[in-house]
Each structure stands twice: as C-alpha cells, then as structure tokens.
C-alpha cells in the first residue's frame, strides 16, 4: 500500500458530509477515497478543457490546412529578432 504524504484538510457543513458519506457508501468506498476520486475526475476535466478541443469537419480541415501551411514571416517579428536586446 502506498504511503500518503500530502494531506488535504477541509471543513464542511455536517449536511454536506452526510451527503458525501451516503454517496461514498453507495460506491462502497470510504469518504476519503470518494472525495479524492471526485476531485481528481473534476481536475482532469478542467485540464482537458484547456488542452483538448473538438471541431466540426470543415473547421478542422481549415485548422489542419493552417498547421500544414508554410510558415509566414511577419515583418514585425523580423524586426524584433533583428534588434539588439536591451541588456546587450
């Protein structure tokens, strides 16, 4: 069994605890496991929303075409890269 090394403490209203306990009991896990699984699932969902996205076929084709296109040199970027850094 892995050693748990990062405690997370929280206070909730007794009514909230009772609901969590009832749900954990239905899942046949203890409160800690239930809260950990719920928090981890939500964390994964939030991170996925920031990383993954879905496009319809036409939008994906346009997106893919832009990714596959030859890079364009922007004049402002050329100027920026040709300037001497202020600390040099």
C-alpha positions in Angstrom: 0.0 0.0 0.0 1.3 3.4 -1.0 2.2 5.9 1.7 0.0 9.0 1.6 2.3 12.1 2.0 0.3 15.1 1.1 -2.6 15.9 3.5 -5.6 17.9 2.4 -7.8 19.1 5.2 -11.2 20.7 4.8 -14.2 21.7 6.8 -17.8 21.3 5.5 -21.2 21.6 6.9 -22.5 18.3 8.5 -25.2 18.1 5.9 -22.6 18.2 3.1 -20.6 15.5 4.9 -23.7 13.4 5.2 -24.5 13.6 1.5 -20.8 12.7 0.6 -20.9 9.8 3.1 -24.2 8.5 1.5 -22.7 8.7 -2.0 -19.5 7.0 -0.9 -21.4 4.3 0.8 -23.3 3.6 -2.4 -20.0 3.4 -4.3 -18.6 1.1 -1.5 -15.6 3.4 -0.7 -14.7 5.5 2.2 -15.2 9.3 2.4 -11.5 10.0 1.6 -11.5 7.8 -1.5 -14.8 9.2 -2.7 -13.6 12.8 -2.3 -10.2 12.1 -3.9 -11.8 10.4 -6.9 -14.4 13.2 -7.4 -11.7 15.9 -7.1 -9.3 14.1 -9.4 -12.1 13.5 -12.0 -13.0 17.2 -11.9 -9.4 18.2 -12.2 -8.9 16.0 -15.2 -12.0 17.5 -16.8 -10.8 21.1 -16.2 -7.3 20.4 -17.6 -8.8 18.6 -20.6 -11.0 21.7 -21.3 -7.8 23.8 -21.5 -5.9 21.2 -23.7 -8.4 19.4 -25.9 -11.0 20.8 -28.3 -13.4 19.5 -30.9 -14.0 20.9 -34.3 -16.6 20.1 -36.9 -15.1 18.6 -40.1 -15.0 21.9 -42.1 -13.4 23.8 -39.3 -10.9 21.0 -38.6 -9.9 21.0 -42.3 -9.3 24.8 -42.2 -7.3 24.4 -38.9 -5.3 21.5 -40.4 -4.5 23.5 -43.5 -3.2 26.3 -41.4 -1.0 23.9 -39.4 0.3 22.3 -42.6 0.9 25.6 -44.5 4.4 27.0 -44.9 5.2 29.4 -42.1 4.9 33.1 -42.9 7.5 35.6 -41.9 5.8 38.6 -40.3 7.7 41.9 -40.7 7.2 42.8 -37.0 8.7 39.6 -35.9 11.7 40.0 -38.3 12.3 43.5 -36.8 12.0 42.1 -33.3 14.5 39.3 -33.9 16.9 41.7 -35.6 17.0 44.2 -32.7 19.7 44.1 -30.2 18.5 43.1 -26.7 18.4 46.0 -24.2 20.8 44.1 -21.9 23.4 43.5 -24.6 
